[in-house]
Amino acid sequence: MTAGILAALVTSAGAQTVGDWVLGKYQGGAYWFPGIVESIGNGTVTIRYDDGDRETLGMRAIRPYDWMIGMKVECNFQGAGEWYPGRIASLAGEKIGIAYDDGDKETTKTGRCRSS
């Protein structure tokens, strides 16, 4: 594959280079999870998700990291395994503040959150 074609594929997926923060559709599911691009090649991207999992995906299963304050997400409340909807109240790298729809608040890590 020529460098130009690879660059076009990578740009369309939102991952510019290794080390970029992206959102990936973990195991082809319905949700987008944040992670870092570890490698790019042969039409695929390997992501190390913020929770530590790794996965190699096709270019269509990743998109630019676009989380911002006010955006709707679901998070694993207190890491107990239950996902609840809320809005991002603050962001600082992997540290994220969530204002849940039921009124609870939590500061957690991006690896415990997902978007649809």
C-alpha positions in Angstrom: 0.0 0.0 0.0 1.4 3.4 -0.9 2.0 6.0 1.8 -0.7 8.3 0.2 -3.4 5.6 0.3 -2.5 4.7 3.9 -2.5 8.4 4.9 -6.0 8.8 3.3 -7.4 5.8 5.2 -5.9 6.9 8.5 -7.1 10.5 8.1 -10.7 9.4 7.3 -10.7 7.4 10.5 -9.3 10.3 12.5 -6.1 8.6 13.6 -3.2 10.7 12.3 -0.3 8.7 13.9 0.6 6.2 16.5 -0.1 7.8 19.9 -3.3 9.6 18.8 -6.3 9.3 21.2 -9.3 7.8 19.3 -12.6 6.1 20.0 -13.0 2.5 19.0 -16.1 0.3 18.7 -14.9 -2.4 21.1 -15.6 -5.9 19.7 -17.9 -4.4 17.0 -20.4 -3.4 19.7 -22.7 -0.4 19.8 -20.5 1.7 22.0 -17.4 3.8 21.4 -14.5 3.5 24.0 -11.5 5.8 24.3 -8.0 4.5 23.6 -4.6 5.3 22.1 -3.4 4.1 18.6 -0.6 1.6 19.1 0.0 0.7 15.5 -1.4 1.2 12.0 -1.0 -1.2 9.0 -2.8 -3.1 6.3 -6.0 -1.2 6.7 -6.2 -1.8 10.5 -5.5 0.1 13.7 -4.5 -1.5 17.0 -5.9 0.4 19.9 -4.9 0.2 23.6 -8.1 1.2 25.3 -7.9 3.4 28.4 -9.0 0.4 30.5 -6.0 -1.6 29.3 -7.6 -3.9 26.7 -6.1 -4.0 23.2 -7.8 -4.7 19.9 -7.1 -4.4 16.2 -9.9 -2.9 14.2 -10.7 -1.9 10.7 -10.5 1.8 9.9 -14.3 2.1 9.9 -14.5 1.0 13.6 -12.5 4.0 14.9 -13.2 7.7 14.9 -11.5 10.8 16.3 -11.7 11.3 20.1 -14.3 14.0 20.4 -15.5 13.9 24.0 -16.1 17.3 25.5 -17.8 18.9 28.5 -21.6 18.6 28.3 -21.5 15.5 26.1 -23.7 12.5 27.0 -21.8 9.3 28.0 -22.4 6.2 30.1 -20.0 5.3 32.8 -19.4 2.3 35.0 -20.4 3.9 38.3 -17.7 3.4 41.0 -16.3 0.5 38.9 -19.1 -1.7 40.2 -20.1 -3.0 36.7 -23.4 -1.1 36.2 -23.4 1.5 33.4 -25.4 4.7 34.0 -26.1 7.7 31.7 -24.8 11.2 32.4 -22.9 14.2 31.0 -19.3 15.0 31.1 -18.8 17.8 33.7 -15.0 18.0 33.5 -12.1 16.6 31.5 -8.4 16.5 32.3 -6.6 13.8 30.3 -7.9 10.4 31.5 -9.6 12.0 34.5 -13.3 12.7 33.8 -16.0 14.2 36.0 -19.5 12.8 35.4 -22.9 14.3 36.4 -25.2 11.4 36.2 -28.8 11.8 35.1 -30.0 10.6 38.5 -28.1 13.4 40.3 -25.1 11.5 41.4 -21.6 12.8 40.6 -18.3 11.0 40.2 -14.8 11.7 39.2 -13.4 8.6 37.4 -11.2 7.6 34.5 -12.1 7.7 30.8 -11.6 3.9 30.7 -14.8 3.5 32.7 -16.9 5.4 30.2 -18.3 4.9 26.7 -20.4 6.9 24.2 -23.0 5.8 21.7 
